[in-house]
Amino acid sequence: DVCGSGASGRNGGFVGPWWDSVDELAARYGDGAAVATCRASDESVQAIGEWCAANEVDAWYRAAPYLEVASSPAQEGTWRSAVAACQRLGRPECFRELSAAEVQAVCRSPALRGGAAMAGATVQPARLVRGLRRVLLQRGVRIFERTPALRLARGVLVETPSGSVRARRAVLGMNAWAGKWPGLRRTLVVRGSYILMTAPAPERVAELGWTSGEPICDVRTALHYFRTTPDGRIAFGGVGRAQGTRVGPGYDHDEVSLEWILDGFHRILPSLRDVPIEEGWGGPVDVSATRHPWFGTLPGGTVHYGVGYSGHGVAQAHLGGHVLSALALDAEDEITRLPMVDREPKRFPPRPITAVGTRLVQGAVLRKDRLEDVGRRPGPVTRFMATLPRRLGYSLGA
C-alpha cells in the first residue's frame, strides 16, 4: 500500500522506553542486559525528537512524562515491581511511583488513582512516517508504493507485478503481517488495537488540568491508552476483542471493540461524555511471547527481520532500525549485543492450539478487566484462563 497505511501511521503515537518492564527483562536476561536495553530505548525516545527537529518534520513530537496509572482498585500497585527494580539497579529516577494526588495533578479524572512515570513523548504517527518518506526520497532512496512483493527468493530477489529487485540483503518489517511468513509464524500472535478521536475541545481538556501533553495508560491487562493533541483533541485507545492469529479485515474497523473503547472513555473521562467522537479506527498488533520485539536473520543469512513490537513500536522501531541496519552490514556493536538480537525467540504452540488459546485467554482477560472496572471480582474460571499464559512462561495475560 502506501507508507503509513499499516501500524506505522495508525498507532496511538506513544513514545516510551522499557523501564516499566525492567524487572521482567532483568529476570529473563540479567541486570546488565536489562539496563543496557532500557538505556538504548531511552536514547530512541530522545533521538526521534532530535531527528524531527534536524529534518524539519512536524510530527507533533512533544516530550512529556509517560504515566502508567490505576483506573480501578484492582490495578493498584501493579507498577511497584518495576519501580523497585529501578531502585535496586541504581536508576530510581527512570521509573518512579506517583501518588494519587500527583496523578490528579496531571489529569483530574475521577477514575485515576496512583501510578508511576518515566520519560516519554508523543507524536502524530502518520506525520512522522510521511516525514520519514519525504526525507528518504530527498536522499535518493527509491520507494515503490502500491507495489506488492509477490515472492522473495534467495539471492536476494524480490518479485513484483511490475518487475523485480535484486540485492545482497533484505529486511522484513511487516509488523503483524509477518505472522504469515515461514519461520516467523510461531513467534507472534495478532491482537486488535482500536482508537477513538474526539472533536477539538481544548477548553474541556484544560478543565482536566491536562495541558502538558502527558501520554497516559492504565494498567489493565487489556489496557486503555489516552493522549491529547495540539489542537485540543483526545485520542483514546485500547485492546479489542480477540480476532485470531491471522490478519483479516475485521481488524480495521470492529464495531464491538470500538464500543468497548467508548465505554472506557466515558468511565475514565466522564466529564467529556458530551464531546463528539469524530473518528474511530483500528489495526492489528504483532505480539511476541515476551512482549518485546525480536531481531534476527532467517536461515541462509540474507534476510533479516524485526517482529513482535507488541503495541509499543514507535521508539522500539527506531531502536530496531539501528539493529537491522547493523545486521545487514555485518556490524557488531553494543546494539547487536542486546538480548533480543540474534537469539531464538520464545515460540507459541502450533497455530491450531494458539488460535483457540488466544481466543479463550483474550476473552477471559476482557471479562476480568470489565468486571474489575466496576468493582466486581472475576470468577475462578475467568481468573484461571486470564493468568494461564504467565504460568506457562509467557509475558502475556493477567
C-alpha positions as CSV (number, residue, x, y, z in Angstrom):
1,D,0.0,0.0,0.0
2,V,1.4,3.5,0.9
3,C,3.9,4.4,3.6
4,G,2.0,4.7,6.8
5,S,-1.1,2.6,5.9
6,G,-0.1,-0.1,8.4
7,A,0.8,0.2,12.1
8,S,3.3,3.0,11.4
9,G,0.6,5.5,10.6
10,R,-2.4,4.4,12.7
11,N,-0.9,3.8,16.2
12,G,-1.6,5.9,19.3
13,G,1.7,7.9,18.9
14,F,3.1,6.9,22.3
15,V,6.9,7.1,22.5
16,G,8.2,5.3,25.6
17,P,11.2,3.4,26.9
18,W,11.4,0.0,28.6
19,W,11.9,1.0,32.2
20,D,8.4,-0.2,33.1
21,S,9.5,-3.7,32.1
22,V,13.0,-3.6,33.6
23,D,12.0,-6.2,36.3
24,E,10.9,-8.7,33.7
25,L,13.9,-8.0,31.5
26,A,16.3,-8.5,34.4
27,A,14.6,-11.7,35.4
28,R,14.8,-13.1,31.9
29,Y,18.2,-11.7,30.8
30,G,20.1,-10.4,33.8
31,D,20.6,-7.0,35.3
32,G,23.3,-5.8,32.9
33,A,21.4,-6.7,29.8
34,A,18.2,-5.2,31.2
35,V,19.8,-1.8,31.9
36,A,21.5,-1.7,28.5
37,T,18.2,-2.4,26.8
38,C,16.4,0.3,28.8
39,R,19.1,2.8,28.2
40,A,19.0,2.1,24.4
41,S,15.2,2.6,24.4
42,D,15.6,5.8,26.4
43,E,18.0,7.1,23.7
44,S,15.5,6.3,21.0
45,V,12.8,8.4,22.7
46,Q,15.1,11.5,22.6
47,A,16.6,10.7,19.2
48,I,13.2,10.7,17.4
49,G,12.6,14.3,18.6
50,E,16.1,15.3,17.6
51,W,15.7,13.8,14.1
52,C,12.3,15.6,13.6
53,A,13.9,18.9,14.5
54,A,17.0,18.4,12.4
55,N,14.9,17.4,9.3
56,E,12.1,19.9,9.8
57,V,9.5,17.2,10.2
58,D,6.4,18.5,12.1
59,A,5.3,15.2,13.6
60,W,3.9,16.9,16.7
61,Y,6.7,15.5,18.8
62,R,6.2,16.5,22.4
63,A,8.4,15.3,25.3
64,A,6.4,14.7,28.5
65,P,6.3,12.2,31.3
66,Y,4.7,8.9,30.4
67,L,2.2,7.9,33.1
68,E,1.0,4.4,33.9
69,V,-1.9,4.6,36.3
70,A,-4.5,2.5,38.1
71,S,-8.1,3.2,36.9
72,S,-9.6,0.8,39.4
73,P,-8.7,-0.6,42.8
74,A,-7.7,-4.0,41.3
75,Q,-4.9,-2.3,39.3
76,E,-3.2,-0.6,42.3
77,G,0.5,-1.3,42.7
78,T,1.0,-3.2,39.5
79,W,4.0,-1.0,38.7
80,R,5.8,-1.5,42.0
81,S,8.0,-4.4,40.9
82,A,9.5,-2.3,38.1
83,V,9.9,0.7,40.4
84,A,11.7,-1.5,42.9
85,A,13.9,-2.9,40.2
86,C,14.9,0.6,39.0
87,Q,15.8,1.4,42.6
88,R,17.8,-1.8,43.0
89,L,19.7,-1.1,39.7
90,G,20.6,2.4,40.8
91,R,18.1,4.1,38.4
92,P,15.4,5.3,40.7
93,E,14.6,8.4,38.5
94,C,13.8,6.3,35.5
95,F,10.5,4.9,36.7
96,R,9.2,6.5,39.9
97,E,6.0,5.9,41.8
98,L,3.3,8.6,41.8
99,S,0.7,9.2,44.5
100,A,-3.0,9.6,43.6
101,A,-2.6,13.4,44.2
102,E,0.3,13.5,41.7
103,V,-1.7,11.7,39.1
104,Q,-4.7,14.0,39.6
105,A,-2.4,17.0,39.2
106,V,-1.8,15.7,35.6
107,C,-5.3,14.7,34.8
108,R,-8.3,15.2,37.1
109,S,-10.2,12.1,36.2
110,P,-12.4,10.5,39.0
111,A,-11.2,7.1,37.9
112,L,-7.5,7.6,38.1
113,R,-5.6,6.6,41.2
114,G,-1.9,6.2,41.9
115,G,0.7,5.2,39.3
116,A,4.3,5.6,38.1
117,A,6.0,7.7,35.5
118,M,9.0,7.6,33.2
119,A,10.4,9.8,30.4
120,G,8.4,9.7,27.2
121,A,6.8,11.7,24.4
122,T,4.0,11.7,21.9
123,V,4.0,12.0,18.1
124,Q,1.4,12.1,15.3
125,P,2.4,8.8,13.8
126,A,1.2,9.5,10.2
127,R,3.0,12.8,10.2
128,L,6.2,11.0,11.4
129,V,6.1,8.3,8.7
130,R,5.3,10.7,5.9
131,G,8.1,12.9,7.1
132,L,10.4,9.9,7.0
133,R,9.3,9.2,3.5
134,R,10.0,12.7,2.4
135,V,13.5,12.8,3.8
136,L,14.4,9.4,2.3
137,L,13.2,10.5,-1.1
138,Q,15.3,13.6,-0.8
139,R,18.3,11.4,-0.1
140,G,17.8,9.4,-3.2
141,V,16.1,6.3,-1.8
142,R,13.6,4.8,-4.2
143,I,10.2,3.8,-2.6
144,F,7.7,1.8,-4.6
145,E,4.2,2.3,-3.0
146,R,1.2,0.3,-4.1
147,T,3.7,-2.4,-5.3
148,P,3.1,-5.8,-3.6
149,A,6.1,-8.1,-3.1
150,L,4.8,-11.3,-4.6
151,R,7.8,-13.5,-3.9
152,L,11.2,-13.3,-2.1
153,A,13.8,-15.7,-3.5
154,R,17.2,-16.3,-2.1
155,G,19.8,-14.2,-3.7
156,V,18.0,-11.8,-2.7
157,L,15.4,-11.4,-5.5
158,V,12.1,-9.6,-4.8
159,E,9.4,-10.1,-7.5
160,T,6.6,-7.6,-8.0
161,P,3.9,-7.3,-10.7
162,S,6.0,-4.6,-12.5
163,G,9.5,-6.0,-12.2
164,S,12.0,-7.3,-9.7
165,V,14.6,-6.0,-7.3
166,R,17.9,-7.8,-6.6
167,A,20.0,-7.1,-3.5
168,R,22.5,-8.7,-1.2
169,R,20.3,-8.4,1.8
170,A,16.6,-7.9,2.6
171,V,14.8,-6.7,5.7
172,L,11.3,-7.8,6.7
173,G,9.5,-5.0,8.6
174,M,5.9,-6.3,8.3
175,N,4.5,-6.0,11.8
176,A,1.5,-8.3,12.3
177,W,1.6,-9.4,8.6
178,A,4.9,-11.3,9.5
179,G,2.6,-13.9,11.1
180,K,2.2,-15.5,7.6
181,W,5.9,-15.8,7.0
182,P,7.6,-19.2,7.1
183,G,9.9,-19.3,10.1
184,L,8.2,-16.5,11.9
185,R,4.6,-17.8,12.2
186,R,5.1,-19.1,15.7
187,T,7.0,-16.0,17.0
188,L,3.9,-13.9,17.4
189,V,0.1,-13.7,17.8
190,V,-2.1,-11.0,16.4
191,R,-4.3,-8.7,18.5
192,G,-6.5,-5.8,17.6
193,S,-6.0,-2.2,18.9
194,Y,-8.6,0.5,18.4
195,I,-8.7,4.3,18.9
196,L,-11.4,6.9,19.1
197,M,-10.7,10.6,18.4
198,T,-12.7,13.4,19.8
199,A,-13.6,16.7,18.2
200,P,-11.4,19.6,19.3
201,A,-12.3,20.7,22.8
202,P,-9.2,22.5,24.2
203,E,-11.2,24.3,26.9
204,R,-12.6,21.0,28.2
205,V,-9.1,19.4,28.2
206,A,-7.9,22.4,30.2
207,E,-10.6,21.8,32.8
208,L,-8.9,18.5,33.5
209,G,-5.6,20.2,34.0
210,W,-4.1,18.0,31.3
211,T,-2.2,20.7,29.4
212,S,1.4,19.4,29.2
213,G,0.9,16.6,26.7
214,E,1.5,13.6,29.0
215,P,0.7,10.2,27.5
216,I,-1.3,8.1,29.9
217,C,-2.2,4.4,30.0
218,D,-3.9,2.4,32.7
219,V,-2.6,-0.9,33.9
220,R,-5.5,-3.1,33.0
221,T,-4.3,-6.3,31.3
222,A,-6.2,-5.1,28.2
223,L,-5.0,-1.6,28.8
224,H,-6.5,1.8,27.8
225,Y,-4.2,4.5,26.5
226,F,-5.0,8.1,26.0
227,R,-3.3,11.4,25.0
228,T,-4.0,14.9,23.8
229,T,-3.2,16.6,20.5
230,P,-2.0,20.1,19.9
231,D,-5.5,21.2,18.6
232,G,-7.2,20.0,21.9
233,R,-8.5,16.6,20.9
234,I,-8.2,13.4,22.9
235,A,-7.2,10.1,21.3
236,F,-8.4,7.3,23.5
237,G,-7.5,3.7,22.6
238,G,-7.4,0.2,23.9
239,V,-7.2,-3.5,23.2
240,G,-10.1,-5.0,21.3
241,R,-11.6,-8.4,21.3
242,A,-9.6,-11.4,20.0
243,Q,-9.7,-11.8,16.3
244,G,-7.5,-14.9,15.9
245,T,-3.9,-15.4,14.8
246,R,-4.1,-14.1,11.2
247,V,-4.6,-10.6,9.9
248,G,-8.1,-10.0,8.4
249,P,-10.5,-7.2,7.5
250,G,-12.0,-7.2,11.0
251,Y,-9.0,-5.5,12.4
252,D,-9.5,-2.2,10.6
253,H,-12.9,-1.4,12.0
254,D,-14.6,-3.6,14.6
255,E,-17.8,-2.0,16.0
256,V,-17.8,-4.2,19.1
257,S,-14.3,-3.2,20.1
258,L,-14.9,0.4,19.4
259,E,-18.0,0.3,21.6
260,W,-15.8,-1.2,24.4
261,I,-13.3,1.6,23.9
262,L,-16.1,4.2,24.1
263,D,-17.2,2.6,27.4
264,G,-13.7,3.0,28.8
265,F,-13.5,6.6,27.6
266,H,-16.8,7.5,29.3
267,R,-15.7,5.7,32.5
268,I,-12.3,7.4,32.8
269,L,-13.2,10.8,31.4
270,P,-16.9,11.2,32.3
271,S,-16.8,15.0,32.1
272,L,-16.2,14.7,28.3
273,R,-19.2,12.5,27.6
274,D,-20.8,15.2,25.6
275,V,-17.8,15.9,23.4
276,P,-18.4,14.4,19.9
277,I,-16.4,11.5,18.7
278,E,-15.3,12.3,15.2
279,E,-13.4,9.2,14.1
280,G,-12.6,5.6,15.2
281,W,-10.1,3.2,13.7
282,G,-8.1,0.1,14.4
283,G,-5.5,-2.3,13.3
284,P,-3.5,-5.5,14.0
285,V,-0.7,-5.6,16.5
286,D,2.1,-8.2,16.5
287,V,2.5,-9.6,20.0
288,S,5.5,-11.6,21.0
289,A,5.6,-14.2,23.8
290,T,7.9,-11.8,25.8
291,R,6.1,-8.6,24.9
292,H,9.2,-7.1,23.2
293,P,10.4,-7.3,19.6
294,W,12.9,-9.8,18.3
295,F,15.5,-9.1,15.6
296,G,17.4,-11.7,13.7
297,T,18.3,-13.4,10.5
298,L,16.5,-16.2,8.7
299,P,18.3,-19.4,7.6
300,G,20.5,-18.5,4.6
301,G,21.9,-15.4,6.2
302,T,20.5,-12.8,3.7
303,V,17.1,-11.9,5.2
304,H,16.8,-10.1,8.4
305,Y,13.6,-9.4,10.4
306,G,12.1,-7.5,13.3
307,V,8.8,-8.7,14.7
308,G,6.8,-8.6,17.9
309,Y,6.6,-4.9,18.8
310,S,3.6,-5.7,21.0
311,G,1.9,-2.3,20.7
312,H,4.9,-0.2,21.7
313,G,6.6,0.2,18.3
314,V,7.4,3.8,17.9
315,A,10.5,4.0,20.0
316,Q,11.2,0.3,19.6
317,A,11.1,0.6,15.8
318,H,13.7,3.4,15.9
319,L,15.9,1.1,18.0
320,G,15.1,-1.8,15.7
321,G,16.3,0.3,12.7
322,H,19.7,0.5,14.3
323,V,19.7,-3.2,15.0
324,L,18.6,-4.2,11.5
325,S,21.0,-1.9,9.7
326,A,23.8,-3.4,11.8
327,L,22.8,-6.9,10.9
328,A,22.5,-6.1,7.2
329,L,26.0,-4.6,7.3
330,D,27.5,-7.4,9.4
331,A,28.4,-4.9,12.1
332,E,28.9,-5.9,15.7
333,D,28.4,-3.3,18.5
334,E,26.5,-2.7,21.7
335,I,23.2,-2.6,19.8
336,T,23.6,-6.1,18.3
337,R,24.5,-7.4,21.8
338,L,21.1,-6.6,23.2
339,P,19.3,-9.7,24.4
340,M,16.6,-9.6,21.8
341,V,19.1,-9.7,18.9
342,D,20.2,-12.9,17.2
343,R,18.5,-15.2,19.7
344,E,15.8,-17.8,19.1
345,P,12.5,-16.1,20.0
346,K,10.3,-17.8,22.5
347,R,7.7,-19.6,20.4
348,F,4.0,-20.2,20.7
349,P,2.4,-23.6,20.2
350,P,1.4,-24.7,16.7
351,R,-1.2,-22.5,15.1
352,P,-4.4,-24.5,15.8
353,I,-3.6,-24.6,19.5
354,T,-2.5,-20.9,19.6
355,A,-5.6,-19.8,17.7
356,V,-8.0,-21.4,20.1
357,G,-5.9,-20.5,23.2
358,T,-5.7,-16.8,22.1
359,R,-9.5,-16.5,21.8
360,L,-10.1,-18.2,25.2
361,V,-7.4,-16.2,27.1
362,Q,-8.2,-12.9,25.5
363,G,-11.9,-13.4,26.2
364,A,-11.1,-14.2,29.9
365,V,-8.8,-11.1,30.1
366,L,-11.5,-8.9,28.8
367,R,-14.1,-10.3,31.1
368,K,-11.8,-10.0,34.1
369,D,-10.9,-6.3,33.3
370,R,-14.5,-5.3,32.7
371,L,-15.7,-6.9,36.0
372,E,-12.8,-5.2,37.9
373,D,-13.7,-1.9,36.3
374,V,-17.0,-1.9,38.2
375,G,-15.6,-3.3,41.4
376,R,-16.6,-7.0,40.9
377,R,-14.3,-10.0,41.4
378,P,-14.0,-12.3,38.4
379,G,-14.9,-16.0,38.9
380,P,-12.3,-18.7,39.3
381,V,-12.6,-20.0,35.7
382,T,-12.0,-16.5,34.3
383,R,-9.1,-15.9,36.6
384,F,-7.5,-19.2,35.7
385,M,-7.8,-18.6,32.0
386,A,-6.6,-15.0,32.2
387,T,-3.5,-16.0,34.1
388,L,-2.7,-19.2,32.3
389,P,-0.1,-17.8,29.8
390,R,2.1,-16.5,32.6
391,R,2.0,-19.8,34.3
392,L,3.3,-21.3,31.0
393,G,6.2,-18.9,30.9
394,Y,4.8,-16.2,28.6
395,S,4.8,-12.5,29.4
396,L,1.1,-12.3,28.5
397,G,-2.3,-12.4,30.2
398,A,-3.0,-11.2,33.7
